[in-house]
Amino acid sequence: MENTYHRRGSFFGFQKEYIAEFVYGGIDGTVTTFAVVAGSAGAELTLPIVLILGFANLIADGFAMSVGSYFSAKAENDSFEKHKAVERWEVENLREKEVEEIREIYEAKGFKGNLLRQVVDVITSDEEVWVDTMMKEELEMIKDDRPPWKRGLVTFLAFNVMGFIPLVAYVLAGITGASGGNLFTMSCFFTAVGLILIGLLKGVVTEQNPLRGTAETVLLGGAAATIAYFVGDVLEKLL
C-alpha cells in the first residue's frame, strides 16, 4: 500500500502532514475554476454568468473532491485494520508459522546466527510489536494516523481557497463596477501566480526540483485553460 506523505511540523504555519492534500486539492481547484473562466471568456459570457459558473464549480466540485478524499482515507484505514486483525489472529493461532516468517524476513535482511535468534526472540516476545512488524515487513502497510475527516476538510479548503484565485478579478469587477475588458488577462496573471505557489509546494511534497514541479503545474493549468477557451469559443459561434 502506498505510504502517504505526512511529516510532523509546520510549513508557513501549516502542518506538513497535510501538505499533500492541500497541494492536490489546490491544483484541482485552481485548474478547474480557471478552465471555467477560460471557457466563459471564450464564449464571451457576461460577468454574472462567469461568477455563477465559477462559484458553482468551487462549491460543488470542492465538496465532491473532499468527500472522495474522506472515503479514500477511510477505506485505507479500514483495510489496514482488517489486515491487522488477520495478522493478530495468525500470531495467536499459528504461532510457529509466524515465528518462522519473522525469521525469514530478518534472515533476508542479513541477520544470522545468534543475532538473528535474538532479534526473533525480542520481536515475538511482544505481541503488539510482532503484529506491527508483520504489517510493515510482510504486508508493507503503515497506518496513516491522520483522521479521514481532516484530510477531507483540508482538501475542501484548498480547493476553494486556491480555486477562488481565478475569480478574484471578476469578483472585484462585480463589487466596484469596473470595466470587464481586461478581466480575463488579470485572471490569467493571478492564476499563474497561484499555480507557481502550488508548484513550489508540490516540490516539497514530491521532493523533486521546485522548478520542475512549478513548470509542470503551470503547464497543466495552461493546457486546461487553452482547451476550455477554444471549446467555449467554438460553442459560442455554433450556438
C-alpha positions in Angstrom: 0.0 0.0 0.0 1.2 3.5 -0.8 2.6 5.3 2.2 1.0 8.7 2.2 3.5 11.6 2.8 3.0 13.0 6.3 5.7 14.6 8.3 5.2 16.3 11.6 5.9 20.0 11.9 4.7 23.1 10.1 5.2 24.9 6.8 4.4 28.6 7.0 2.1 27.8 9.9 0.6 24.8 8.1 1.0 21.2 9.3 3.4 19.4 6.9 1.4 16.1 7.1 -1.4 17.8 5.2 0.6 19.5 2.5 -0.2 16.7 0.1 -3.9 17.2 0.5 -3.5 20.9 0.2 -1.4 20.7 -3.0 -3.7 18.3 -4.9 -6.8 20.0 -3.7 -5.3 23.3 -4.7 -4.2 22.2 -8.1 -7.6 20.7 -8.9 -9.4 23.8 -7.6 -7.2 26.3 -9.5 -7.2 24.4 -12.8 -10.9 23.5 -12.9 -12.0 27.0 -11.9 -9.7 28.7 -14.3 -11.0 26.3 -17.0 -14.5 27.5 -16.3 -13.3 31.2 -16.5 -11.4 30.5 -19.7 -14.4 28.7 -21.3 -16.6 31.6 -20.3 -14.2 34.1 -21.8 -14.1 32.1 -25.0 -17.8 32.1 -25.1 -17.9 35.8 -24.2 -20.3 35.2 -21.3 -21.4 38.1 -19.1 -19.8 38.8 -15.7 -22.7 37.5 -13.7 -22.7 34.2 -15.6 -19.0 33.8 -15.1 -19.4 34.3 -11.4 -22.3 31.9 -11.1 -20.4 29.2 -13.0 -17.2 29.8 -11.1 -18.7 29.7 -7.6 -20.9 26.7 -8.5 -17.8 24.9 -9.6 -16.0 25.8 -6.3 -18.7 24.6 -4.0 -19.9 21.5 -5.9 -16.6 20.2 -7.2 -14.8 21.1 -3.9 -17.4 19.2 -1.9 -17.2 16.2 -4.2 -13.4 16.1 -4.1 -13.4 16.4 -0.3 -15.9 13.6 0.1 -13.8 11.4 -2.3 -10.7 12.2 -0.2 -12.6 11.3 3.0 -13.9 8.0 1.8 -10.5 7.1 0.2 -8.7 7.7 3.6 -11.4 5.8 5.5 -11.1 2.8 3.1 -7.3 2.8 3.6 -7.8 2.8 7.4 -10.5 0.1 7.2 -8.2 -2.1 5.0 -5.3 -1.6 7.4 -7.4 -2.6 10.5 -8.8 -5.7 8.6 -5.4 -7.0 7.7 -4.1 -6.2 11.2 -6.9 -8.3 12.7 -5.9 -11.2 10.4 -2.2 -10.9 11.4 -3.2 -10.8 15.1 -5.3 -14.0 14.7 -2.4 -15.7 12.9 0.1 -14.7 15.7 -2.3 -16.1 18.3 -3.3 -19.3 16.5 -0.4 -20.1 14.1 2.5 -19.1 16.3 5.2 -21.3 14.9 4.4 -20.4 11.3 4.5 -16.6 12.2 7.8 -17.1 14.1 9.3 -18.7 11.0 8.1 -15.8 8.9 9.8 -13.3 11.2 12.9 -15.4 11.0 12.8 -15.5 7.2 12.2 -11.7 7.0 15.2 -10.8 9.1 17.4 -13.5 7.6 16.7 -11.9 4.2 17.9 -8.6 5.7 21.3 -10.3 6.5 20.8 -11.3 10.2 22.5 -14.6 11.0 23.2 -16.9 13.9 22.8 -15.6 17.5 21.9 -12.1 16.4 19.1 -13.5 14.2 17.7 -15.6 17.1 17.9 -12.6 19.5 16.0 -10.4 17.0 13.3 -13.0 16.5 13.0 -13.6 20.3 12.7 -9.9 21.0 10.1 -9.3 18.4 8.0 -12.3 19.2 8.0 -11.6 22.9 5.7 -8.7 22.5 2.5 -9.4 20.5 1.8 -5.8 19.6 5.4 -5.3 18.3 5.1 -8.7 16.5 1.9 -7.8 14.7 3.1 -4.3 13.8 6.3 -5.8 12.4 4.3 -8.3 10.2 2.2 -5.4 9.0 5.2 -3.4 7.9 7.6 -6.0 6.8 5.3 -8.6 5.3 2.4 -6.6 4.0 4.2 -3.3 3.6 1.3 -1.5 5.3 1.8 1.5 7.5 -1.1 3.1 9.3 -1.9 6.7 8.5 -2.9 8.3 11.8 -4.4 11.4 10.2 -8.2 11.5 10.7 -10.0 11.0 7.4 -12.3 14.0 8.1 -9.3 16.3 8.5 -7.9 15.1 5.1 -11.3 15.8 3.5 -11.6 19.2 5.2 -8.1 20.2 4.1 -8.9 19.1 0.5 -12.1 21.2 0.5 -10.4 24.3 1.9 -7.5 24.0 -0.5 -9.9 23.6 -3.5 -11.9 26.6 -2.5 -9.0 28.9 -1.4 -6.9 28.3 -4.4 -9.8 27.9 -6.7 -11.0 31.3 -5.8 -7.9 32.9 -7.3 -9.0 32.8 -11.0 -12.2 34.5 -9.9 -10.6 37.4 -7.9 -10.6 39.8 -10.9 -14.2 39.1 -11.7 -15.4 39.4 -8.1 -13.6 42.8 -7.7 -15.2 43.9 -11.0 -18.6 42.9 -9.7 -18.0 44.8 -6.5 -16.5 48.0 -8.0 -18.4 48.0 -11.3 -15.1 48.2 -13.2 -14.9 47.6 -16.9 -14.6 43.9 -17.9 -12.3 44.4 -20.9 -9.1 43.0 -19.3 -10.6 40.7 -16.7 -9.5 37.5 -18.3 -6.0 38.8 -18.7 -5.9 39.7 -15.0 -7.4 36.3 -14.1 -4.6 34.6 -16.2 -2.0 36.6 -14.2 -3.5 35.8 -10.8 -3.9 32.1 -11.7 -0.3 31.8 -12.9 0.9 33.2 -9.6 -1.3 30.7 -7.7 -0.1 27.8 -9.8 3.5 28.8 -9.2 2.9 28.8 -5.4 1.2 25.4 -5.6 4.1 24.1 -7.8 6.6 25.1 -5.1 4.5 23.3 -2.5 4.3 20.3 -4.8 8.0 20.2 -5.0 8.1 19.9 -1.2 5.6 17.0 -1.2 7.2 15.0 -4.0 10.7 16.0 -3.0 11.5 17.0 -6.6 13.2 20.0 -8.1 10.9 23.0 -7.2 11.3 24.5 -10.7 10.2 21.2 -12.3 7.2 21.0 -10.0 6.3 24.6 -10.8 6.7 24.2 -14.5 4.5 21.0 -14.6 1.8 22.7 -12.6 1.7 25.9 -14.7 1.8 23.9 -18.0 -1.1 21.7 -16.8 -3.2 24.8 -15.9 -2.3 26.5 -19.1 -3.3 23.4 -21.2 -6.6 23.1 -19.4 -7.4 26.8 -19.9 -6.4 26.8 -23.6 -8.6 23.8 -24.3 -11.5 25.3 -22.3 -11.1 28.7 -24.0 -11.3 27.3 -27.5 -14.2 25.0 -26.7 -16.1 28.0 -25.3 -15.2 30.0 -28.4 -16.4 27.2 -30.8 -19.6 26.6 -28.9 -20.4 30.3 -28.8 -20.1 30.5 -32.6 -22.1 27.4 -33.2 -24.9 28.2 -30.8 
